């Protein structure tokens, strides 16, 4: 099998580290790997397939000769460097919010809309972690019985914010248990033994940006522009894995048994649903796994065409790193790695931002 020259941008962050791990675990065909980060992390060492690799500072020259770039950096950095990587001839799979709503950029979850990879112009966006696990669970049902409305409440782990949030939760938990006062830095309020209905900034319509991402991204991925969606996103004191309570209104009535049967036969999903023996998805158990877990499947007592269910997944794996690697695998399998157009148009409309540009 042909090997590919791969770069991981943001290699020292939680998602970047998970990308490196998954590339090894899935035996991705890597000919060579370049680990990129900020100047603060340059010179650090990381391991890939038992080989020690030095982390280098990300510069415009970092992408020369690369086939695939996994971008696990914040939005402003991705807006700056992703177009440069495309101009150098690489396919960029971006985890930030930089390009998700751009109509010229596919937003892909391979189990749902892998065919959209075909029309990429050098950049493919990977959705928000909370969106990914929801659409994996909903799309097989939507194909069988079109969904009219979704109401979702998320319970999102601190790892979605980054390593500093994990450290803050750990420190605060110890402080609270020892009767000490806490001083929040990452979040606006204490996260230990607390829940915060605030993820990202609030918008003029009263929703947070995280909640609105779920609305826009779900419609784009599922090709359902008119789909009615409302989300409430909450940060909870859990280290890894996001959980979601999802209420679905279908076009026709559907039984819980039908839902279980369809989901049990769908890729990337594992049904855990026997409340009588307390069998249901749990954030702790989902950490470190690749599946989207679904349980508590039941009829909505308030609507004849409604179903309610509980969806859990590791936000660092399926919600981020794994989905990105699966996009690359699908592009290779279908021979869609390179844009299907003239080389001189690569990156057209994707002008590099000025150095230091932020969202």
C-alpha positions, 0 to 999 in steps of 0.5 A: 500500500502506498504511504503518505507524508503526514503532518499533524498541526497542534501535535502537543494538544489533546486532540493532536496527541490522540490523532498520533495515537489513532494513526498508529492504532489503525495502521494508517499508511504513513510514509513519514510524519511531521509533528507541528506546534507553536514555538513554545512547544518546538523542540519537544519529543513525541513518539510515533510507532516507537520512533522519537520525533521532534516537534517543530514550530509551524511555519509556512514552509512546514507543509512542503511535500505533505500529502495530508495535514491533520489540523488540531489547532484553534480557529485563527491559526487554522485560518492562517495555515490551512490555505498555505498547506493547500497551496503546497498540495496537501489535503487539510482535515481541519478540526477547528471552527474555521471552515465548517460553515463555508459552503465551499468546504465539505463538513464530514462525518464518514458514516453519514455523508462520506460522499461529500469528501468528493467535492473538496477543494483542499480542505475538509472540515470535521464537525464539532464533537457534540454534533458528530456523535448525535448525527451518527446516531440520528442519520440511520433513523432519518433515512428510515423515517425522516426527522422533523424536529430535534431537541438536544441537551448535552452534558460535555466533558472538560476535555473539550476545552483542553488540558488546562480545563482537565487540570482545573477540574482536578485541582478544584475537586481536591480543593473542595474536598479539603474545604478550600476555596476555589479560584476559576481561571478556565471557566467563569465559575467553579466546574468541580461539583457544578454544571455550567450551561455556558459553552463558548460565547452567547449570541444575540438570540440567547443561544451559545455559539456551541448550541448554534454550531449543533444547529448549523452543522447538523443541517449541513451534514444531513443535507436537511436545511429545514430541519428544526433543531434546538440545543442546550449545551452544558459543561459538566465535571467529567474528564472525557466523553460527552453525553446527550439527551436527544428528543426526536420527532419523526414524520411517522410513528416509530417504536423503540424496538424499531429504533434499536433494530436500526441502530444495532445494524448501523456502522459506528454505533453500539446499543446498550439499552436494558434499564432493568439491569441498569445497562445504558451508556456512561461517560466513564465507560465510553472514554477510550473507545471508538463507538457512539453508544446509544441507550435509554431508547423510549417513546416520548410520552408527550408526542405520538411520533417522538422518541427519546434516547441517550447518546454518549461518545469519547469526545477526543476520539470519535468527537475529534481525532478518530473522525479526522482519521476516518475522513482521510481513510475514506478519501484514500479508499475512494481515491478522492485525496486530491481535488477533482479539478485543475491544479492551478485552482487549488486553494482558490478563494482560500487566501492565507490570513495575515500572520497572527490573525485571529477569529 
